Amino acid sequence: MKKTTSAHPYFMAHPFWDSLRIHPQSKTFDALKKLDTAARQAFIAEAVKGFYPVSYASLLAFKRFSDLAENPESKAIAHEIYLVEKGEKPLIEGSEMTGVLHCDQMKMMFESLLGDELPIEAPEHFEVLQQADIPHASIVKSMAICDLIENTAPFVIHFYQDFLIQCQLAFGVPSELLNRNYLDEHNLTEGDTCEDQHIEMLGKMKGNYRALEHSNDYEQEKAAFITLVSAHFEQHRRKMEEIAAGVLAA
């Protein structure tokens, strides 16, 4: 039996992800096939906007934690992941993606699908990040956000890959035209099966701050960020649903 999103952790349980992933009840592929050029761009822009600022939140949270942490090992790990999120540490040294934010790499992947730019503002302008105010977060809050995003990252990659596949088939776009760097790199780095993957690195980072991880404040910060991100997802899910409903009713 296939999992529903309710079986996935934290904000991955939000129905926004049902609009992207492949599952028996999905109507996304049928809608994609009927979209005209303008509607395709609008629909995909909403899909990308869903995680775009949350991806950037990871960069901000690891940077903030690295600034605040006093333990040398934890500080170094957080700074390393921050550089990766910033695009300064690509898997292949000298890659053309060097210096490109991971959130922008995701955006570029879907732009390559469309052959056109997506109308998406800079991540700092999104309300969800303005409300989160991560650059001024406490060490507890920054660690909680790092924890949440890294432990949901594998599911993010699976679901955006599902969405990309459906778009390719609906629009007839061959893989050779796609800039898949975002998915290809994250399929290797997001996980916990070896020490150089981010969840394993996160575990070491948190290991020196166990008291914080098991505090009430930590759980409260996680819950607050989940609520904030879920409200953001809901805005974009509704816009996607409106676009899809328009063509499916025709």
N, C-alpha and C positions, 0 to 999 in steps of 0.2 A: 504494500500500500504506500502511495506517495505521501510524504509529509505535507501538512498544510502549514502556512506561515505561522500559525499559532503554536506550532511545535518548535519554532526557532527562537533563539534567545533575544531578550531585550527588545530593542525597537525593530528587529527583523521580523517580529510578529505582526507589524502593522500591515494592513491590507494594501498599502502602496506597492508592496513587493509582489502582490498577486497580479498587478498590471504588467509586470515585467517577466516573471518566471514562467516556465512551461509547466502547465498542470491541466488536468482533464476538463476543468470548468472554464478555462481561460477563453475569452473572446478577443483577445488582443490581436492574434494573427489575422482573424477575419476583418477586424477594423483596419489594420495596417494595409491590407490589400486594397481597401477602398479609398484610402486617403489620397487627396491630390497633393501637389508639391508643397503648397503653403501649409496644409494641414499636417503633412509629414514633419515638416520643420517644427511646427508648434508642438506636436505630440512628443517628439523626441527631445525637444528643449525642456519640456516639463519633466520627462523621465530623468534627464541628466541633472536638472536642478535639484531633484530629490536628494541625491547624495553629494552633489558638488560642494556645498559649503561644509558638509559634515566631514568630507575628506580633508578639507582645509583645517577643520577643527583639530584633526589629529596632529598636523604640523604644529599648530599653535600650542596644543596641550603638551606635546613632548618638549617643545622649546621652553615653555614655562616651567615644566618640571625640572628640566636640566639646569635652568637658572636658579631654582630654589633648592635643589637637592644638595646636601652636604656630603653624602656618601660618594666617594670617587667612582666606584663601579656603577652605581645607579645613574649618576650624572653622565658618565661616559656612554652608557647604553642609550639613555634618552636623547643625548645629542646625536648619536649615530642614527637613530631612527628619524629624528628631525631632519637630518641631512638627506636621508633617503626620500622622505616625503617631499622635500624641497627640490628633489631631482639632482642633487649634487653627488649622489653615490649610486649611479646606475649599475646594473649587473654587468654590463659590458662597458669598460672604461672607454671614454671617448665617444659614446653613443650620441646620436643626434638629439636624443632626449635629455642630454645633460643640461641641467639648469631649468628644466621644465617641471613645474609643480605637478604632483600626481593628479590633482583635481583637473588640471588643464590637459593632462595626457588623456584622461577619460573623455573630456569634451572633444579633443582632437580626434579621437577614435570615431566618435559618432559624426563628426564633421566630415571625415573621410568617407563614411557610409553615404552621406547625403551629397558630397561634393560641394558643400556650401557651409558658410559659417553659421553657428548657432547664436541667437541673440541672448547671451547670458552675461550678466554683469559680473564684476570682480567679486570674489567670494566674501570679502570684507563688507560688502554692501548688503548682504542678506540679513534679514531681521533675526534669524535664528542665531547667528554669530554675534550680532550686536547685543542680544539679550544674554547670551552665554558669557560674554566679557572675559574670555579665557586669558588674554594678556595680563589681567589683574587677578587671576584666580589664586587661591591658596594652594599649597602643595597637595592637600587632600583632594581638592576639586580637580586639579590638573591630572593627578594620578588616576582618579576615578574615570575621567574622560578618556585617558589613554587606554585604560583597561577595557572600557566598553567598546571603543572603536576597533581595537585590535582583535577582540574576541568575536566581533561580528563580521570582520573583514572577509573571511573565507566565504560566507554566505553572500555578501555583496558581490563578490567576484562571480560566484555561480549564477546569480540572478541577472546581472548585467550581461553575462555571456549568453544566457537564455534569450534575453531581449535582443541582443545583437543578431543571433541566429535567426530569430523570427523576422527581424527587419530585412536581413539579407535575402531570405526566401521570398518575402512579400514584395520587395523592390527589385529582385533579380540582380543583386550586387555580388560579384565574385570576390572571394577572399583576397585575391591578388591586389585589389584596389584599397584594401583596408590598412589603416595604421593600427595594428593590434598590440602595440608595445605595452599599453596599460594592462591588458588582460594577461599577456604572456609573462610579464615580469611578476605580476601579483599571484598568478597561479603557482609560481615557484616560491615566493617569499612569505605568503600568508598561510600560516599553518603552525603545527607544533610537533612535527615529526623529526626535526633536527634542530640543533642548537642555534643555527644561523637564521632560522625562520623567526618572524616577529613575535609570535605568541610565546615561544621559548625565551626569546630575549626579554620580553615583558615580564615573564615569570622571575627572571634573575633580577630585573630592575625592582620589582615589587618586594622581592625577598628580603631586602634590607630595610623595608618599611612595613613589616607585618603588623605592627601596632596600629598604623594608620589604616591599613586594609581591613582590619577587623573592628573598626570603630563605627559608632552610629553615624557620625558625620560623613563617613565614606559612603555608606548605604544611602544616606539622604542626598548626597551629591549625585550619585548614580541615578537615583529615582528622578531627581529634578532634571537632569540632562535627557533622560529617556522621554520624559513628558514634553520637554521643549522640542526635541527632534521629532517626536511623533506628531506634534501639532504642525510642524513644518512639512512632514511627509503628507499629512492630510490635505493641506492646501494644494499640493501638486497632484495628488491622486484625484482630487475632484476635478481639476482642470483636464487631466487626461481622460477621465470618465466622460466629461462633457463633449470633448472632441470625438471620442469613440462612439458615444451614443448618437451623435449627429449623423454619422455615416452608416451605422448599423440599422438605424430606423428608416433610412432611405430605401 
